Amino acid sequence: MTRIFNFAAGPSAMPLPVLEQAASEMTDWHGVGYSILEMSHRSKEFMGIYRETVEMLRELYGIPEEYEVMFVQGGGHLQFAMIPLNFAVGGIGNYAVDGVWSRKAFNEAQKIGEAAEVACTELRAPRQDELAVTDGAAYLYYCSNETVNGIRYWYRPEVNVPLIADMSSDFLSQPVDISKYGLIFAGAQKNFGPAGLTVVIARKDLLGRAESTTPTMLDYQTYANFESMYNTPPTFAIYISNLVCKWLLAEGGVKEMERRSILKSQKIYDAIDNSDGFYYNNIEKRSRSRMNVVFNLKNEELNQLFIEEALQKGLANIKGHRIVGGMRASLYNAVSVEAAEALADYMKAFAERHS
């Protein structure tokens, strides 16, 4: 079997040791005689996996006991609705918009209650002095890393209302002071596990504020009260995330992931910036994403050839999002430094042949 370098934006590359362990345990988990896929979510064995995963997340991020860790289905799109349903009761949801996903969240919030767009920027994250929080604000929402646009916040916004962040694409890639947030959420399919699982970390004192008419499964308090087991959760996804947590801890945790992220992304940005305009990236430099490096070829007629030749060299899934076009190399935790080096070398060689 030959594995190639996978730069997919999500579902994305997984650590090979995790895949190998899951494969070895697929038909018989730890000698019980059946698969994790066949295991009751309320069994002693699975609850052990669930609780261990929560504790490892607490260790990786230093999550205080004042915060609940919940596993939810429905992805980021469901969170776009759950957040205003739970947090904007009697107040105004404030949204900083700088890309596709923060725009989607704001649009969804407008369907549910009162929401205000308090900053709107392109090709960069809003600055602190541009975050014009409104009177009656219930929270400030932002997306820490925009996967489509390749934009990241280089700082944590400072506001006097609960701070809510979509960290789907940079989750577990750098240290985070959880105590500064009211809630963060992350779809697992980039840095934490397979598609189908969303992690929500929320301050306990902010829960239980939803209207009585809020559907049971859209109330965060439901998940807090039942250890995310009110209904059947995505058990296999939680199991894989458990293995990913173990891999992260063995590799050195989020500080080591941050070191690698800086190194990997810089290799690709150097290939762009040193190409004499053959490649270009229009994002403000301090707002450039470490997770999703977006770039274009000056000669767009070469786009398809660039993708095809990359695949021939074992470099897969570098085509940009359909909304923005161009190229995108996603450098999540499971993408190795070697993979980034191989892509950078290919970019240099391609530019030399076609300049």
Beta strands, then each sheet from edge to edge (+ up, - down):
strand 1: 5-6
strand 2: 67-72
strand 3: 92-97
strand 4: 115-120
strand 5: 137-143
strand 6: 145-146
strand 7: 151-152
strand 8: 163-166
strand 9: 183-187
strand 10: 198-203
strand 11: 279-280
strand 12: 292-297
strand 13: 315-316
strand 14: 327-330
sheet 1: 1+ 13+
sheet 2: 2+ 10- 9+ 8+ 5+ 3+ 4+
sheet 3: 6+ 7-
sheet 4: 11+ 12- 14+
end
